Amino acid sequence: MNFRAITINMLMKTGNSIISRYDGGSNRPVILDAVTYFPQLSIIEQNFEIIKSEYENVNKHFEIPSYHEVDQRNYAISGKVESNLKWKVFLLYYSGETPELAKELCPKICELIKDIPNAYKVFFSVLEPGKSIPAHHGPYRGYLRYHLGLKVPNDSPPHIRIKDQIYQWKERDSLLFDDTWDHEVVNNSNQERVVLIIDLLRPLPFLPRQINNFITKVLLKKIRIKKVLNNVAKLNKKND
């Protein structure tokens, strides 16, 4: 691990310690009410058909890459296990930036995202038939994760376990959860599962919010996010 990585991990650990004073700490919620925390997300659910059709447009015109091709740090949960099957992602937005291909293939979603002020990262998450995701947890408490089910198999529908709670995806249904809890996906279906994922900056009082903004919008963007965006640009160009 290089000096930059050590520094980032130390700062995220410090950020986690500060945020834990406001999120409930070890008693923080696992699954949260999306309407209460982020009422602006209603615009996403109201436009379900548009979002699903723009996913189909992506799938028709673009070979969606595996998650670890976009972000190598996710190799352990994307490519190492069941390496013959893919967990694929199509990035729509990340820390204020929208890839050009997303603008081209998903113009309406890109407009909708502008009406969600806390949106931090947005992407389609696609599991190939039979692809599961091993247990893991997010490293940083500065955001919460939202799922909207776009395509969910009827036979043996996949589910996610978050800490000690289980949620089974359904088309049009949404889920907001804290992904710093241990979680895993079990998928025994013979069809793809597609979810729209939105990471949203956690609501916090002024001072911890400024710290969170620095970590997510300055530190991580400079060192990690730019690399992901560069990978996406290369992958998108490769598929031209």
Buried (B, 14 or more C-beta within 10 A) or exposed (E): EEEEEEEBEEBBEEBBEBBBEBBEEEEBBBBBEBEEBBEBBEEBBEBBEBBBBBBEBBBEEBEBBBBBBBBEBBBEBBBEBBEEBBBBBBBBBBBEBBBEBBEBBBEEBBEBBEEBEBBBBBBBBBBBBBBBBEEBEBBBBBBBBBBBBBBBBEEBBBBBBBBEEEBEBEBEEBBBBBBBBEBBBBBEBEBBBBBBBBBBBBEBEEEBBEBBBEBBBEBBBEEBBBEBBEBBBEBBEEEE
